[in-house]
Amino acid sequence: MLNCEQLRKSFGGVRALWDFSVRFPDQGIIAIIGPNGAGKTTLVNVISGLIRPDAGSCFLRAREITGYALDKIARLGIARSFQTLRLIRGLSVLDNALLARPGWRGESFAVALCRFGVGTEYQAHERKCLDLLQLVRLFDKRNNLAEALSYGEQKLLSIVCCLATDAQVLVLDEPVAGVHPEMAVRILDVLREIRQSGKLVIFIEHDIAAVRAVADMVVVMDHGEKIAEGTPEDVLSRPRIIEAYVG
């Protein structure tokens, strides 16, 4: 599904990625962990097209996507969330999800002018988004403004927006950071549901309990390099990892 080969990226002489390689499975939940400055966010920024690597390559379904623009990579099937939530706070929960839907025929000038089929198309997109809001238990708040949601609910909505793109790969930046423990459990349940649908979820996380709870595979980074990779049981039991990252 997705793999990276020999990625390098530096910022002002600081090595953020250095000969970093990883091959992700076709589906499942993959956690990327490591201390601050390990290169985790740089990695997902490269994968999602937000920044270009200095060297190395990324491939999606054997197609090289290195250096592709963010919107092109999104159209190819990679969606991501950010630590700083990027919702349109003055729009409703449902409208935020609808804006993430791809392939609106009404965006064509000719279709918009004659309006043929636009209503039917809207109904189909709306049904899809309502199903996703049901999945994350935000259906009852579909007409609320996004800014009226709690922080944890806004994180759920950002996941809905990723799912609404129909992406096969979801890249999530700290999905349970800063939320109430009960909400963290709810978010992790949603990630399990996404895994059951056959998608690949790659998430950065500092909460080791969350990683243990849902991850099928863990990648540990430090100073831009991959220092460990494997199942949570294997990786998180290694003395070096326990000392450095678990405590």
C-alpha positions, 0 to 999 in steps of 0.5 A, spaced: 500 500 500 505 505 502 512 505 503 518 510 504 525 509 502 531 512 504 528 519 506 532 524 508 530 531 510 534 537 514 532 544 516 537 549 517 542 543 518 538 539 523 536 532 520 529 531 521 529 524 517 535 520 515 535 514 511 528 513 513 525 507 510 518 503 512 514 499 508 506 499 511 501 493 510 495 494 506 491 495 512 491 495 520 493 500 525 500 503 525 503 507 531 509 512 530 512 513 536 518 517 539 521 523 543 519 530 541 524 532 535 524 525 533 522 526 526 515 523 526 511 529 524 516 531 518 515 523 516 507 524 515 508 531 512 512 528 507 508 522 506 502 527 505 505 532 501 506 537 505 513 538 504 518 535 499 524 530 502 531 532 500 532 525 498 528 518 498 522 516 495 515 515 497 510 510 493 503 508 494 500 502 490 507 502 487 506 509 484 511 514 486 508 520 489 514 523 492 514 531 491 506 530 489 502 536 491 498 535 497 491 535 493 494 530 488 496 526 494 489 526 497 486 525 491 490 518 490 487 516 497 491 519 503 488 523 508 490 526 514 489 530 520 493 535 524 495 537 531 492 543 530 485 542 528 483 544 521 475 545 521 471 550 519 468 552 526 463 557 523 459 551 519 455 545 522 458 539 523 455 536 517 457 541 512 464 540 515 464 533 513 460 535 506 466 539 504 471 533 505 467 529 500 470 529 493 468 529 486 462 534 486 459 534 479 456 541 481 463 544 481 463 543 474 460 550 471 456 546 466 452 542 471 452 548 476 448 552 470 443 547 468 443 544 476 441 537 472 442 531 477 445 536 483 440 535 488 440 527 487 448 528 488 447 532 494 443 527 497 448 521 496 453 525 499 449 527 505 447 520 506 455 518 506 456 523 511 451 522 516 453 515 516 460 517 518 457 521 523 453 515 526 459 511 526 463 516 531 456 518 535 456 525 532 449 524 528 445 528 534 450 534 533 450 534 525 446 541 525 451 544 531 456 549 529 463 545 529 466 550 534 460 548 539 463 541 539 468 539 545 475 538 543 474 531 543 468 531 539 472 536 534 477 530 533 472 525 532 469 530 526 476 531 523 477 523 523 470 524 519 472 529 514 478 524 513 473 518 512 469 523 507 474 523 502 474 515 501 481 515 502 484 508 503 490 511 508 488 515 514 494 519 517 492 522 524 497 526 528 496 525 535 488 523 535 487 522 543 492 527 545 489 532 550 482 529 550 478 526 556 480 519 558 473 517 556 473 520 549 480 517 548 476 510 549 471 513 544 476 515 539 480 508 539 474 505 538 473 509 532 480 507 529 478 499 531 472 500 526 476 503 521 481 498 521 475 493 520 473 496 514 480 494 511 483 501 511 490 503 513 491 508 519 498 511 521 498 515 527 503 519 531 502 518 538 505 519 545 500 515 549 503 509 550 497 506 553 493 508 547 498 505 542 498 498 546 490 498 546 490 499 538 496 498 534 498 492 530 505 495 528 509 500 532 515 504 529 520 507 533 523 514 531 529 518 534 533 523 531 530 522 524 532 514 524 527 508 525 530 505 531 525 499 532 519 496 528 514 490 530 508 488 534 507 492 540 508 486 545 515 486 541 517 493 541 514 496 547 518 490 551 525 492 549 529 495 555 532 501 551 525 503 548 522 502 555 527 506 558 527 512 553 520 512 551 515 509 556 518 510 563 
